[in-house]
Amino acid sequence: MVTKEFFMSNAVYFVSYNLKKGASVQDFLLATEKLNNEYMSKQKGYISWKQLLEDDMWVDLLTFETMDDAKKVSNPSGKNPLAEKFYSFINLRSCKVHLFSVEKSYQNA
């Protein structure tokens, strides 16, 4: 496999968390899809959102064009009913949030 190295100045919003006990994964994923399609995908600099799962730990990887774009989304002003629905499934005490700048990225050529 041949890889190509390139530099990116993107930012990644990395959040790990657990769902609340008894939360429906299917309903959570529907809330996530709605939040993504109707809000996140329309935010300045939004590139992608990946959801990862290992055992009962979820990880959201949201990629933005710049760190400023990621910071604006991570600190919204005002209430968002779509975000409130999404967060209603999450055990907020389990959340760990990080903002990373992408220093290097590799992908298939």
C-alpha positions, 0 to 999 in steps of 0.5 A: 500500500502506497501512502501519501504524506501531506500537511493540513491545518485542520482541527479535530474536536474529540469527545469521548463519552458513555450513553445513559443507562437504558438509552436507545442506541438507535434513537441516539443515532437518529438524534445524531444524524438529525443534528449533523444534517440540520445543524453541524453540516451547515457550520462554517468550516465543518468537514466531517463527523465520525462516531466510534464505539468500543464496548460502551465508550463512544467517541465523536471525531469532528473535523473542521477547516480551522481551530477557530471553526472548531472552537465556535462550534464547541462553544455555541451561543444560545440553545439548540433543540437538536443538540439538546436532544443529542445530549439527552442520551449522554451521561455528561459526567463521562464526557472528556473533550479535547480540541486538537490541531492536525499537524500531519495526516497520511492517506492512500495516494 
